[in-house]
Amino acid sequence: MEKANQSQKILLAAFECISSKGYANVSLRDIADEAGVVLSQLNYYYKNKEGLFTEVINMMMQKYLQEVESHLSKGTTAKEKILSLIMYFQEMLDENPKLFRLLYDFTSMALWSASFGKLLRSLFEDLANLIEKHVLNNIPAKSNLRGYTPKSIARMLFGAMFGTAIQVILDPQEKKLPEALRAIELVFE
């Protein structure tokens, strides 16, 4: 039990440090200090920096996937479901932008690290699959979306939300950007 608690404490400290300061600005010493442990414990539980960050990514992925699926399960129509997802993105931008910053930081790391790249590809694929499953499987045949595969529409929807969210984080004073998230519902008109 103590071992699990120490490991979890380190993981949560790493999550907090990276989401607050960014990957490039965090050292293992910062994480050990935040967790209240000696530096050698990080290596004991996670072997190295990449091992620790891989676990932080896994924790972040599980959180995103659970929350996104929960929001996509709300409503009965495709439009209601996508609006629920849009509301989730807006709430996260207002209440927990650290989680988005962490996602963007890990996404940039994934461009240079094969192991992080594999994890982020998996996350993006899983998110697109959730959108496809919950939103696009019930699109009527007469819809203006019928010329496209559900997978490509799901990726476009997620990409639009992902891209808009980064614009909001980069310019929190711009009040019209969150409106851009709601414009996604035009796809379902």
Secondary structure, 3 states (H helix, E strand, C coil): CHHHHHHHHHHHHHHHHHHHHCHHHCCHHHHHHHHCCCHHHHHHHHCCHHHHHHHHHHHHHHHHHHHHHHHHCCCCCHHHHHHHHHHHHHHHHHHCHHHHHHHHHHHHHHCCCHHHHHHHHHHHHHHHHHHHHHHHCCCCCCCCCCCCCHHHHHHHHHHHHHHHHHHHHHCCCCCCHHHHHHHHHHHHC
